[in-house]
Amino acid sequence: MSRASQPYYTELLRAEASSTMSTPLAPRMILLNDATDLIEEVVSSKSKILDFRIQILAKAIRLQSGFSPTS
């Protein structure tokens, strides 16, 4: 980041901090809870996709090695 743009970002952060501080706590907590729920949903979805990919990879390895999928 160039020195010329630093004051802009500093001022932007100050404005955000002051607006956040003037917002009542309840709406901020609702937003935080919504964000947390969204993050948990994304992580859960990614975990399910990863589990599925691992299962497919394991089956592919078994097939390539001549291991019977029924064993």
KESE-783790 format. One record per residue: residue in one letter; y, x, z of N, C-alpha, C, O in turn. Coordinates in Angstrom, 3 decimals, decimal comma, always signed. Atoms other than C-alpha are relative to their C-alpha. Example, Ala and Ser with C-alpha at 12.3 -4.5 7.8 and 13.67 -1.06 7.14 Angstrom:
<pators>
<pator res="A" n_Y="-1,190" n_X="+0,890" n_Z="+0,000" ca_Y="-4,500" ca_X="+12,300" ca_Z="+7,800" c_Y="+1,200" c_X="+0,900" c_Z="+0,000" o_Y="+1,181" o_X="+1,936" o_Z="+0,665"/>
<pator res="S" n_Y="-1,190" n_X="-0,820" n_Z="-0,060" ca_Y="-1,060" ca_X="+13,670" ca_Z="+7,140" c_Y="+1,090" c_X="-0,770" c_Z="+0,730" o_Y="+2,198" o_X="-0,261" o_Z="+0,899"/>
</pators>
This chain:
<pators>
<pator res="M" n_Y="-1,162" n_X="+0,855" n_Z="+0,000" ca_Y="+0,000" ca_X="+0,000" ca_Z="+0,000" c_Y="+1,235" c_X="+0,908" c_Z="+0,000" o_Y="+1,304" o_X="+1,868" o_Z="+0,768"/>
<pator res="S" n_Y="-1,192" n_X="-0,835" n_Z="+0,072" ca_Y="+3,375" ca_X="+1,443" ca_Z="-0,916" c_Y="+0,935" c_X="-0,306" c_Z="+1,163" o_Y="+0,880" o_X="-1,378" o_Z="+1,765"/>
<pator res="R" n_Y="-0,957" n_X="+0,183" n_Z="-1,096" ca_Y="+6,119" ca_X="+1,916" ca_Z="+1,641" c_Y="+0,956" c_X="-1,162" c_Z="-0,294" o_Y="+1,402" o_X="-1,844" o_Z="+0,629"/>
<pator res="A" n_Y="-0,932" n_X="+1,067" n_Z="+0,358" ca_Y="+8,317" ca_X="-0,537" ca_Z="-0,276" c_Y="-0,583" c_X="-1,377" c_Z="+0,326" o_Y="+0,159" o_X="-2,295" o_Z="+0,676"/>
<pator res="S" n_Y="+0,598" n_X="+1,312" n_Z="-0,243" ca_Y="+5,823" ca_X="-3,373" ca_Z="+0,182" c_Y="-0,323" c_X="-0,235" c_Z="+1,478" o_Y="-0,588" o_X="-1,372" o_Z="+1,869"/>
<pator res="Q" n_Y="+0,345" n_X="+0,160" n_Z="-1,414" ca_Y="+5,172" ca_X="-2,727" ca_Z="+3,894" c_Y="+0,921" c_X="-0,981" c_Z="+0,734" o_Y="+0,422" o_X="-1,828" o_Z="+1,474"/>
<pator res="P" n_Y="-0,847" n_X="+0,967" n_Z="-0,710" ca_Y="+8,267" ca_X="-4,594" ca_Z="+5,163" c_Y="-0,327" c_X="-1,445" c_Z="-0,380" o_Y="-0,269" o_X="-2,334" o_Z="+0,469"/>
<pator res="Y" n_Y="+0,345" n_X="+1,346" n_Z="+0,451" ca_Y="+7,255" ca_X="-7,622" ca_Z="+3,075" c_Y="-1,225" c_X="-0,501" c_Z="+0,760" o_Y="-1,220" o_X="-1,612" o_Z="+1,290"/>
<pator res="Y" n_Y="+1,222" n_X="+0,411" n_Z="-0,686" ca_Y="+3,752" ca_X="-7,706" ca_Z="+4,572" c_Y="+0,216" c_X="-0,125" c_Z="+1,506" o_Y="-0,346" o_X="-1,015" o_Z="+2,144"/>
<pator res="T" n_Y="-0,306" n_X="+0,086" n_Z="-1,425" ca_Y="+5,071" ca_X="-7,044" ca_Z="+8,060" c_Y="+0,712" c_X="-1,313" c_Z="+0,301" o_Y="+0,387" o_X="-1,992" o_Z="+1,275"/>
<pator res="E" n_Y="-0,747" n_X="+1,254" n_Z="-0,188" ca_Y="+7,493" ca_X="-9,961" ca_Z="+7,720" c_Y="-0,918" c_X="-1,203" c_Z="-0,201" o_Y="-0,816" o_X="-2,195" o_Z="+0,520"/>
<pator res="L" n_Y="+0,954" n_X="+1,078" n_Z="+0,253" ca_Y="+4,736" ca_X="-12,149" ca_Z="+6,295" c_Y="-0,907" c_X="-0,206" c_Z="+1,209" o_Y="-1,164" o_X="-1,343" o_Z="+1,606"/>
<pator res="L" n_Y="+0,839" n_X="+0,098" n_Z="-1,188" ca_Y="+2,505" ca_X="-11,363" ca_Z="+9,278" c_Y="+0,766" c_X="-0,575" c_Z="+1,185" o_Y="+0,230" o_X="-1,381" o_Z="+1,945"/>
<pator res="R" n_Y="-0,824" n_X="+0,549" n_Z="-1,088" ca_Y="+5,344" ca_X="-12,073" ca_Z="+11,706" c_Y="+0,189" c_X="-1,498" c_Z="-0,163" o_Y="+0,082" o_X="-2,256" o_Z="+0,801"/>
<pator res="A" n_Y="-0,203" n_X="+1,430" n_Z="+0,255" ca_Y="+6,019" ca_X="-15,425" ca_Z="+10,051" c_Y="-1,277" c_X="-0,779" c_Z="+0,296" o_Y="-1,228" o_X="-1,861" o_Z="+0,881"/>
<pator res="E" n_Y="+1,280" n_X="+0,663" n_Z="-0,255" ca_Y="+2,320" ca_X="-16,318" ca_Z="+10,198" c_Y="-0,266" c_X="-0,079" c_Z="+1,500" o_Y="-0,701" o_X="-1,114" o_Z="+2,005"/>
<pator res="A" n_Y="+0,228" n_X="-0,021" n_Z="-1,448" ca_Y="+2,085" ca_X="-15,294" ca_Z="+13,848" c_Y="+0,895" c_X="-1,009" c_Z="+0,708" o_Y="+0,445" o_X="-1,713" o_Z="+1,611"/>
<pator res="S" n_Y="-0,909" n_X="+0,926" n_Z="-0,683" ca_Y="+5,150" ca_X="-17,301" ca_Z="+14,835" c_Y="-0,366" c_X="-1,448" c_Z="-0,322" o_Y="-0,247" o_X="-2,319" o_Z="+0,540"/>
<pator res="S" n_Y="+0,379" n_X="+1,377" n_Z="+0,328" ca_Y="+3,961" ca_X="-20,396" ca_Z="+12,957" c_Y="-1,293" c_X="-0,375" c_Z="+0,715" o_Y="-1,469" o_X="-1,524" o_Z="+1,121"/>
<pator res="T" n_Y="+1,248" n_X="+0,261" n_Z="-0,718" ca_Y="+0,525" ca_X="-20,076" ca_Z="+14,545" c_Y="+0,286" c_X="-0,266" c_Z="+1,468" o_Y="-0,315" o_X="-1,151" o_Z="+2,077"/>
<pator res="M" n_Y="-0,318" n_X="+0,172" n_Z="-1,415" ca_Y="+2,039" ca_X="-19,754" ca_Z="+17,986" c_Y="+0,705" c_X="-1,325" c_Z="+0,259" o_Y="+0,598" o_X="-1,875" o_Z="+1,355"/>
<pator res="S" n_Y="-0,709" n_X="+1,256" n_Z="-0,213" ca_Y="+4,174" ca_X="-22,855" ca_Z="+17,466" c_Y="-0,885" c_X="-1,207" c_Z="-0,283" o_Y="-0,501" o_X="-2,339" o_Z="+0,012"/>
<pator res="T" n_Y="+0,934" n_X="+1,091" n_Z="+0,268" ca_Y="+1,169" ca_X="-24,922" ca_Z="+16,342" c_Y="-0,708" c_X="-0,360" c_Z="+1,296" o_Y="-1,156" o_X="+0,527" o_Z="+2,023"/>
<pator res="P" n_Y="+0,727" n_X="+0,393" n_Z="-1,211" ca_Y="-0,373" ca_X="-26,959" ca_Z="+19,147" c_Y="-1,439" c_X="+0,510" c_Z="-0,031" o_Y="-2,015" o_X="+0,702" o_Z="-1,102"/>
<pator res="L" n_Y="+1,328" n_X="-0,596" n_Z="-0,119" ca_Y="-3,700" ca_X="-25,641" ca_Z="+20,391" c_Y="-1,094" c_X="-0,863" c_Z="-0,635" o_Y="-1,987" o_X="-0,325" o_Z="-1,290"/>
<pator res="A" n_Y="+1,072" n_X="+0,876" n_Z="+0,489" ca_Y="-5,818" ca_X="-28,689" ca_Z="+19,444" c_Y="-0,237" c_X="+0,143" c_Z="-1,506" o_Y="-1,385" o_X="+0,338" o_Z="-1,904"/>
<pator res="P" n_Y="+0,265" n_X="-0,168" n_Z="+1,437" ca_Y="-5,293" ca_X="-28,464" ca_Z="+15,641" c_Y="-0,568" c_X="+1,380" c_Z="-0,345" o_Y="-1,407" o_X="+1,504" o_Z="-1,237"/>
<pator res="R" n_Y="+0,538" n_X="-1,341" n_Z="+0,252" ca_Y="-5,941" ca_X="-24,715" ca_Z="+15,749" c_Y="-1,473" c_X="+0,069" c_Z="+0,377" o_Y="-2,264" o_X="+0,705" o_Z="-0,320"/>
<pator res="M" n_Y="+1,398" n_X="-0,011" n_Z="-0,425" ca_Y="-9,183" ca_X="-25,285" ca_Z="+17,646" c_Y="-0,871" c_X="-0,781" c_Z="-0,987" o_Y="-2,004" o_X="-0,387" o_Z="-1,263"/>
<pator res="I" n_Y="+0,747" n_X="+0,770" n_Z="+0,997" ca_Y="-10,272" ca_X="-27,940" ca_Z="+15,134" c_Y="-0,225" c_X="+0,854" c_Z="-1,239" o_Y="-1,331" o_X="+0,877" o_Z="-1,780"/>
<pator res="L" n_Y="+0,139" n_X="-0,870" n_Z="+1,167" ca_Y="-9,603" ca_X="-25,512" ca_Z="+12,272" c_Y="-0,997" c_X="+1,123" c_Z="+0,275" o_Y="-1,815" o_X="+1,460" o_Z="-0,581"/>
<pator res="L" n_Y="+0,927" n_X="-1,077" n_Z="-0,370" ca_Y="-11,455" ca_X="-22,743" ca_Z="+14,102" c_Y="-1,440" c_X="-0,517" c_Z="+0,023" o_Y="-2,351" o_X="+0,154" o_Z="-0,463"/>
<pator res="N" n_Y="+1,345" n_X="+0,583" n_Z="-0,038" ca_Y="-14,441" ca_X="-25,025" ca_Z="+14,723" c_Y="-0,509" c_X="-0,293" c_Z="-1,411" o_Y="-1,672" o_X="-0,032" o_Z="-1,721"/>
<pator res="D" n_Y="+0,385" n_X="+0,275" n_Z="+1,384" ca_Y="-14,457" ca_X="-26,140" ca_Z="+11,067" c_Y="-0,366" c_X="+1,290" c_Z="-0,723" o_Y="-1,352" o_X="+1,334" o_Z="-1,459"/>
<pator res="A" n_Y="+0,275" n_X="-1,286" n_Z="+0,641" ca_Y="-14,308" ca_X="-22,519" ca_Z="+9,910" c_Y="-1,316" c_X="+0,576" c_Z="+0,503" o_Y="-2,101" o_X="+1,113" o_Z="-0,278"/>
<pator res="T" n_Y="+1,248" n_X="-0,497" n_Z="-0,578" ca_Y="-17,114" ca_X="-21,555" ca_Z="+12,281" c_Y="-1,195" c_X="-0,752" c_Z="-0,571" o_Y="-2,211" o_X="-0,143" o_Z="-0,906"/>
<pator res="D" n_Y="+1,087" n_X="+0,804" n_Z="+0,574" ca_Y="-19,277" ca_X="-24,436" ca_Z="+11,024" c_Y="-0,273" c_X="+0,406" c_Z="-1,439" o_Y="-1,429" o_X="+0,509" o_Z="-1,850"/>
<pator res="L" n_Y="+0,153" n_X="-0,402" n_Z="+1,395" ca_Y="-18,652" ca_X="-23,400" ca_Z="+7,428" c_Y="-0,687" c_X="+1,356" c_Z="-0,109" o_Y="-1,574" o_X="+1,544" o_Z="-0,942"/>
<pator res="I" n_Y="+0,617" n_X="-1,332" n_Z="+0,006" ca_Y="-19,550" ca_X="-19,778" ca_Z="+8,147" c_Y="-1,482" c_X="-0,105" c_Z="+0,355" o_Y="-2,321" o_X="+0,531" o_Z="-0,284"/>
<pator res="E" n_Y="+1,403" n_X="+0,168" n_Z="-0,394" ca_Y="-22,754" ca_X="-20,846" ca_Z="+9,906" c_Y="-0,821" c_X="-0,610" c_Z="-1,135" o_Y="-1,966" o_X="-0,216" o_Z="-1,356"/>
<pator res="E" n_Y="+0,701" n_X="+0,640" n_Z="+1,117" ca_Y="-23,696" ca_X="-23,053" ca_Z="+6,937" c_Y="-0,258" c_X="+1,001" c_Z="-1,128" o_Y="-1,342" o_X="+1,022" o_Z="-1,710"/>
<pator res="V" n_Y="+0,154" n_X="-1,004" n_Z="+1,056" ca_Y="-23,113" ca_X="-20,226" ca_Z="+4,452" c_Y="-1,061" c_X="+1,022" c_Z="+0,391" o_Y="-1,913" o_X="+1,375" o_Z="-0,425"/>
<pator res="V" n_Y="+0,979" n_X="-0,988" n_Z="-0,462" ca_Y="-25,107" ca_X="-17,743" ca_Z="+6,541" c_Y="-1,403" c_X="-0,600" c_Z="-0,045" o_Y="-2,348" o_X="+0,070" o_Z="-0,462"/>
<pator res="S" n_Y="+1,300" n_X="+0,665" n_Z="+0,023" ca_Y="-27,953" ca_X="-20,246" ca_Z="+6,894" c_Y="-0,510" c_X="-0,130" c_Z="-1,429" o_Y="-1,688" o_X="+0,113" o_Z="-1,692"/>
<pator res="S" n_Y="+0,390" n_X="+0,134" n_Z="+1,407" ca_Y="-27,983" ca_X="-20,888" ca_Z="+3,140" c_Y="-0,420" c_X="+1,348" c_Z="-0,571" o_Y="-1,424" o_X="+1,446" o_Z="-1,277"/>
<pator res="K" n_Y="+0,333" n_X="-1,343" n_Z="+0,491" ca_Y="-27,964" ca_X="-17,164" ca_Z="+2,387" c_Y="-1,340" c_X="+0,441" c_Z="+0,569" o_Y="-2,132" o_X="+1,069" o_Z="-0,132"/>
<pator res="S" n_Y="+1,263" n_X="-0,377" n_Z="-0,642" ca_Y="-30,827" ca_X="-16,665" ca_Z="+4,851" c_Y="-1,166" c_X="-0,696" c_Z="-0,692" o_Y="-2,202" o_X="-0,076" o_Z="-0,933"/>
<pator res="K" n_Y="+1,059" n_X="+0,742" n_Z="+0,674" ca_Y="-32,894" ca_X="-19,390" ca_Z="+3,161" c_Y="-0,266" c_X="+0,589" c_Z="-1,377" o_Y="-1,421" o_X="+0,720" o_Z="-1,782"/>
<pator res="I" n_Y="+0,149" n_X="-0,603" n_Z="+1,328" ca_Y="-32,252" ca_X="-17,842" ca_Z="-0,266" c_Y="-0,715" c_X="+1,344" c_Z="+0,123" o_Y="-1,605" o_X="+1,652" o_Z="-0,670"/>
<pator res="L" n_Y="+0,640" n_X="-1,303" n_Z="-0,211" ca_Y="-33,220" ca_X="-14,403" ca_Z="+1,052" c_Y="-1,484" c_X="-0,169" c_Z="+0,340" o_Y="-2,323" o_X="+0,564" o_Z="-0,182"/>
<pator res="D" n_Y="+1,404" n_X="+0,264" n_Z="-0,336" ca_Y="-36,433" ca_X="-15,786" ca_Z="+2,588" c_Y="-0,795" c_X="-0,367" c_Z="-1,246" o_Y="-1,916" o_X="+0,107" o_Z="-1,434"/>
<pator res="F" n_Y="+0,671" n_X="+0,422" n_Z="+1,228" ca_Y="-37,324" ca_X="-17,414" ca_Z="-0,729" c_Y="-0,217" c_X="+1,192" c_Z="-0,926" o_Y="-1,289" o_X="+1,332" o_Z="-1,516"/>
<pator res="R" n_Y="+0,139" n_X="-1,189" n_Z="+0,852" ca_Y="-36,674" ca_X="-14,179" ca_Z="-2,638" c_Y="-1,079" c_X="+0,944" c_Z="+0,537" o_Y="-1,830" o_X="+1,537" o_Z="-0,239"/>
<pator res="I" n_Y="+1,023" n_X="-0,861" n_Z="-0,607" ca_Y="-38,851" ca_X="-12,237" ca_Z="-0,190" c_Y="-1,391" c_X="-0,559" c_Z="-0,289" o_Y="-2,315" o_X="+0,197" o_Z="-0,588"/>
<pator res="Q" n_Y="+1,297" n_X="+0,626" n_Z="+0,293" ca_Y="-41,690" ca_X="-14,742" ca_Z="-0,683" c_Y="-0,404" c_X="+0,253" c_Z="-1,450" o_Y="-1,557" o_X="+0,579" o_Z="-1,729"/>
<pator res="I" n_Y="+0,288" n_X="-0,236" n_Z="+1,421" ca_Y="-41,433" ca_X="-14,405" ca_Z="-4,473" c_Y="-0,380" c_X="+1,464" c_Z="-0,226" o_Y="-1,338" o_X="+1,756" o_Z="-0,941"/>
<pator res="L" n_Y="+0,290" n_X="-1,429" n_Z="+0,141" ca_Y="-41,357" ca_X="-10,603" ca_Z="-4,232" c_Y="-1,385" c_X="+0,332" c_Z="+0,560" o_Y="-2,130" o_X="+1,098" o_Z="-0,050"/>
<pator res="A" n_Y="+1,307" n_X="-0,248" n_Z="-0,604" ca_Y="-44,395" ca_X="-10,587" ca_Z="-1,926" c_Y="-1,121" c_X="-0,506" c_Z="-0,916" o_Y="-2,145" o_X="+0,158" o_Z="-1,076"/>
<pator res="K" n_Y="+1,015" n_X="+0,527" n_Z="+0,919" ca_Y="-46,332" ca_X="-12,790" ca_Z="-4,353" c_Y="-0,123" c_X="+0,898" c_Z="-1,225" o_Y="-1,232" o_X="+1,171" o_Z="-1,684"/>
<pator res="A" n_Y="+0,023" n_X="-0,879" n_Z="+1,173" ca_Y="-45,362" ca_X="-10,557" ca_Z="-7,276" c_Y="-0,732" c_X="+1,304" c_Z="+0,313" o_Y="-1,507" o_X="+1,799" o_Z="-0,505"/>
<pator res="I" n_Y="+0,672" n_X="-1,252" n_Z="-0,397" ca_Y="-46,520" ca_X="-7,455" ca_Z="-5,390" c_Y="-1,494" c_X="-0,234" c_Z="+0,122" o_Y="-2,289" o_X="+0,589" o_Z="-0,332"/>
<pator res="R" n_Y="+1,430" n_X="+0,310" n_Z="-0,132" ca_Y="-49,844" ca_X="-9,127" ca_Z="-4,520" c_Y="-0,651" c_X="-0,132" c_Z="-1,373" o_Y="-1,751" o_X="+0,375" o_Z="-1,595"/>
<pator res="L" n_Y="+0,566" n_X="+0,189" n_Z="+1,341" ca_Y="-50,381" ca_X="-10,127" ca_Z="-8,152" c_Y="-0,115" c_X="+1,324" c_Z="-0,736" o_Y="-1,115" o_X="+1,570" o_Z="-1,411"/>
<pator res="Q" n_Y="+0,033" n_X="-1,295" n_Z="+0,687" ca_Y="-49,529" ca_X="-6,658" ca_Z="-9,455" c_Y="-1,092" c_X="+0,912" c_Z="+0,569" o_Y="-1,691" o_X="+1,697" o_Z="-0,166"/>
<pator res="S" n_Y="+0,995" n_X="-0,872" n_Z="-0,627" ca_Y="-51,866" ca_X="-4,975" ca_Z="-6,987" c_Y="-1,413" c_X="-0,543" c_Z="-0,157" o_Y="-2,377" o_X="+0,090" o_Z="+0,274"/>
<pator res="G" n_Y="+1,314" n_X="+0,598" n_Z="+0,206" ca_Y="-54,718" ca_X="-7,298" ca_Z="-7,972" c_Y="-0,506" c_X="-0,748" c_Z="+1,214" o_Y="-1,668" o_X="-1,153" o_Z="+1,263"/>
<pator res="F" n_Y="+0,374" n_X="+0,732" n_Z="-1,215" ca_Y="-54,731" ca_X="-8,962" ca_Z="-4,567" c_Y="-0,030" c_X="-1,485" c_Z="-0,331" o_Y="+0,906" o_X="-2,004" o_Z="-0,939"/>
<pator res="S" n_Y="+0,135" n_X="+1,421" n_Z="+0,299" ca_Y="-55,939" ca_X="-12,539" ca_Z="-4,812" c_Y="+0,977" c_X="-0,809" c_Z="+0,856" o_Y="+1,003" o_X="-0,639" o_Z="+2,075"/>
<pator res="P" n_Y="-0,946" n_X="+0,811" n_Z="-0,774" ca_Y="-53,199" ca_X="-15,049" ca_Z="-3,801" c_Y="-0,689" c_X="-0,957" c_Z="+0,962" o_Y="-0,063" o_X="-1,445" o_Z="+1,903"/>
<pator res="T" n_Y="+0,708" n_X="+0,914" n_Z="-0,892" ca_Y="-55,869" ca_X="-17,191" ca_Z="-2,169" c_Y="-0,567" c_X="+0,693" c_Z="+1,226" o_Y="-1,000" o_X="+0,024" o_Z="+2,164"/>
<pator res="S" n_Y="+0,559" n_X="-0,741" n_Z="-1,136" ca_Y="-57,000" ca_X="-14,428" ca_Z="+0,205" c_Y="+0,954" c_X="+0,042" c_Z="+1,147" o_Y="+0,645" o_X="+0,626" o_Z="+2,186"/>
</pators>
